[in-house]
Amino acid sequence: MPPPAEAPGPAEGTPAARTADVCAAAPLLNCLLREVAEPLPGPDGSCSGGNGRHVYRLLGTGRLLRVRGTRRPAEPEVRAADGWRRLGHGELVALVARELRLRTGLANDELPAEMTDSRDVVAALLTARAHTTPPPGLHLRSEQSLITGHPHHPAPKTRGGGPPAGWLPYAPEAYARFPLTLLAVREDLVVEEGDTSALDALAAAPPGYRLLPAHPWQLDLTGPALAPAFADGRLLRLGTTAFEAWPTAAVRTLYAPERDLCLKFSLDVRITNDIRRLWRHDLLKLRRTDDAAVKAFEAMDGPAAWLSDRGYRTASFAFEELAVLVRDGLGGHVLPGATPLLAAGLAEGFPGSPLTGAEDPAAWWEAYLGAVVPPALTAFADHGVVLEAHAQNTLIAVDEDGMPVQALFRDAEGVKLLPDVERAAGWERLVYCLVVNHLTETAAALAEHHPRLDPWPAVRAVLARSALPEAHALLTAPTLPGKTNLLLRWTGADGADARYLPLPNPLAG
């Protein structure tokens, strides 16, 4: 069942509230330590202050900060005159804001509010989960597993600052599912491109109209602006679908298993770096970008698959607000007997994940890399297609024993084509998405569960087998590009404006 519409967060000081603080602090600390801090070596040169803690100097104020752990840093403390003082989540937000004001010379009231909202969203999600049944099957469970979310974003779970009643019924992390709202748009006002026939199969539209499904949350957000169109008959309400759709990790992308139907909607809410609309400029270039990706994967000799964004439909008077994109379902793409799992879900963890239960983690990791890395490199080298192969856009299909056998990639909106972007910029983007965002995180999760495994020799081996010169150069490069999500949001940069700072390259070790 869907989560309750009202799900107040847990009381302060309860185990659930403390869990929310930990989940929200980890990605914020990751950003702070990556972008505006420097590690300080301990007595043994390990950057450890003892007791499993790591010490950093903040570059704005010069204050010392120490945390426990590395992949998911926790228990932040600042150095005071009388020793180390523990920071609560609110104090951590204030500390980050002070650092960024000094570091950039800019003020920003919006981002601290998003950091706080992100924490409160996690608290509401945890409360809702306690009263909701997880989705059936590992695929949907992996898509709806991301309580922590993006590991290097200051506010990965923000939902626009609204009360839980507005967004919780549509939250994948709370195991939501719901029917789609069915609209009809006057035929002469329809704008569409590509194959949208799956939309017409949802219901019968009245004469002179075409069917246009809508995300109910988006209708709640844009309702006043659309009222005139409903009043004069440009739009009609036809009810809802007889089936339910499940929101995936991207929140605005829904999957209906019984129809094998995947639809992506506009959502006028900031999630991570962007307001999640289907922007006109992206839709107008969709066919060219998606066609290039389709052709690249058709030419590959292997099981890797591209989930095509085959077409979109909208209304001319609300082009972005009501746009819906039709994406390939899983049928016909996933190997027989295999189960697709979200790569980000494997890194985050969920009950039944094969990452945690791998009997031979080295063999599992080699199979994972063999499924993911070669197709991403081939698309770039042979076809000039720069996949946004980060962990949320990559599905890993596993066989009945949990071994990876196939990778499936999605989201033409994030794909770049050469020579629209310079080759060096395209390669930097691919390295960030595939290696830094995706493989580094999955490797760290695997090593946490299987401490004897060093995951990086296998990554070096799969890159060394490529004929791509850039892949070989990556093996000796001193640094990798790390995206600066904290500074991007603080300075108000465009969400698509990726800026990078150099990170130590584990491949060169």
Disulfide bonds with the S-S distance in Angstrom:
none
